[in-house]
Amino acid sequence: MSNQIETVTESPADVVRGLYDALSKGDVPGVLAKLAPEVIVDEPNQLPYGGVHQGREVFVQSILGAMMGYANVAITDAEVFEGPAGVIGTLTAHTTGEKFPLTMVEIHQVEDGMVRKIDVYTKNPHELAAFYRRAEAGTR
C-alpha cells in the first residue's frame, strides 16, 4: 500500500479560465489568486492604462482600477486555447450605456499554476482609447 499523496494540477488553460471567471464576477481575491506576485502585464500604449505593469497590486490599481473607473465591463465570451506559445484568450466586453465591442487576444505565460505574464493585443486600440475618453467625459 502506498502512502503517496496524489496532487492534481490545473492545466495552463484551466488557470486562465479561472482568471477570466474571477474577472467576470468582479472577484478581486480570485483574480489575485491566479496571478503570480510579480506578474507582468503589457497593455497597448494607446490605452489610459497602457504600458508594462508589474505586480498583482499594480494590476489591480493601474489596470482594473482604470478600466472599471471608466465603464462597467462584462466578459460576454472567452475562448481559451492551449498551445506551445502559451494560452490565448479572446474577450468581448460591453459597457453599460454605450456599447463597445472589444476584441482582444491575450497571450498568457502560466507556470506553477499561476499567470506570470500577459501580453495584450487589442484589435482597435485607438478606438478603445476614444471610447474611454468619451466614457470619462460622459458623452457618446
C-alpha positions in Angstrom: 0.0 0.0 0.0 1.4 3.4 -0.9 1.2 6.5 1.2 1.9 8.9 -1.6 -0.5 11.8 -1.9 -1.7 12.5 -5.4 -1.8 16.1 -6.4 -3.9 17.5 -9.2 -2.5 20.4 -11.1 -4.5 22.7 -13.3 -3.6 23.0 -17.0 -2.5 26.4 -18.1 -5.8 26.8 -19.9 -7.7 26.0 -16.7 -5.7 28.6 -14.8 -6.6 31.3 -17.4 -10.3 30.1 -17.4 -10.3 30.6 -13.7 -8.8 34.1 -14.1 -11.5 35.1 -16.6 -14.2 33.6 -14.3 -13.0 35.6 -11.4 -12.7 38.8 -13.6 -16.3 38.3 -14.8 -17.6 38.0 -11.3 -15.6 41.0 -10.0 -13.8 38.7 -7.6 -10.6 40.6 -6.9 -9.2 38.0 -4.4 -9.9 35.3 -7.0 -8.1 37.3 -9.7 -5.1 37.8 -7.4 -5.0 34.0 -6.6 -4.4 33.3 -10.3 -1.7 35.9 -10.7 1.9 35.4 -9.7 3.1 38.1 -7.2 5.3 39.7 -9.8 3.0 39.2 -12.8 3.9 41.4 -15.8 1.0 42.8 -17.9 1.8 44.6 -21.2 -1.2 46.6 -22.4 -1.3 48.7 -25.6 0.2 52.1 -25.0 -2.8 54.0 -26.5 -5.0 53.0 -23.6 -5.3 55.1 -20.4 -3.8 52.2 -18.5 -1.3 51.2 -21.3 2.2 50.2 -20.8 4.1 47.5 -18.9 2.9 46.9 -15.4 4.5 44.6 -12.8 2.9 43.0 -9.7 -0.5 41.9 -8.6 -1.4 45.1 -6.7 -0.3 47.3 -9.7 -2.5 45.1 -11.9 -5.5 45.8 -9.7 -4.8 49.5 -9.2 -3.5 50.5 -12.6 -5.4 48.2 -15.0 -8.6 47.0 -13.3 -9.0 50.4 -11.4 -8.7 52.3 -14.7 -10.9 50.0 -16.7 -13.7 49.9 -14.0 -13.3 53.7 -13.4 -14.4 54.4 -17.0 -17.0 51.7 -17.6 -18.7 48.6 -16.3 -17.0 45.7 -18.1 -18.8 42.4 -18.8 -17.0 39.5 -20.3 -19.5 38.1 -22.7 -17.3 35.4 -24.3 -13.9 33.9 -23.6 -12.3 31.2 -25.6 -9.1 29.7 -24.2 -6.7 27.6 -26.3 -3.6 25.8 -25.1 -0.6 25.8 -27.4 3.2 25.9 -27.4 3.4 29.7 -27.2 1.1 29.8 -24.1 -2.6 30.3 -23.6 -4.7 32.6 -25.8 -8.0 34.1 -24.6 -10.4 36.1 -26.6 -12.6 38.6 -24.7 -15.6 40.6 -25.8 -16.6 43.3 -23.4 -19.5 45.8 -23.3 -20.1 48.8 -21.1 -23.4 49.9 -19.8 -24.8 52.8 -21.9 -22.5 53.0 -24.9 -21.6 49.5 -26.1 -18.1 49.0 -27.4 -17.4 45.6 -28.8 -13.9 44.9 -27.5 -11.9 42.2 -29.3 -8.7 41.2 -27.5 -6.2 38.4 -27.7 -4.2 37.8 -24.6 -1.1 35.5 -24.5 -0.6 34.2 -21.0 2.6 32.7 -19.7 1.5 30.2 -17.0 3.9 28.5 -14.7 3.3 26.5 -11.4 -0.4 27.2 -11.6 -0.1 31.0 -11.8 -0.2 33.5 -14.6 3.3 35.0 -14.8 2.9 37.3 -17.8 0.1 38.6 -20.0 0.7 40.2 -23.4 -2.5 42.0 -24.5 -3.3 42.7 -28.1 -6.4 44.8 -28.9 -7.9 44.9 -32.3 -8.6 48.7 -32.3 -6.6 50.3 -29.5 -7.2 53.9 -30.8 -11.0 53.4 -30.9 -10.9 51.8 -27.5 -8.9 54.8 -26.2 -11.5 57.2 -27.7 -14.3 55.2 -26.0 -12.6 55.6 -22.7 -12.2 59.4 -23.3 -16.0 59.6 -24.1 -16.8 57.5 -21.0 -14.7 59.7 -18.8 -16.4 62.8 -20.3 -19.8 61.2 -20.0 -20.5 61.7 -23.7 -21.1 59.4 -26.7 
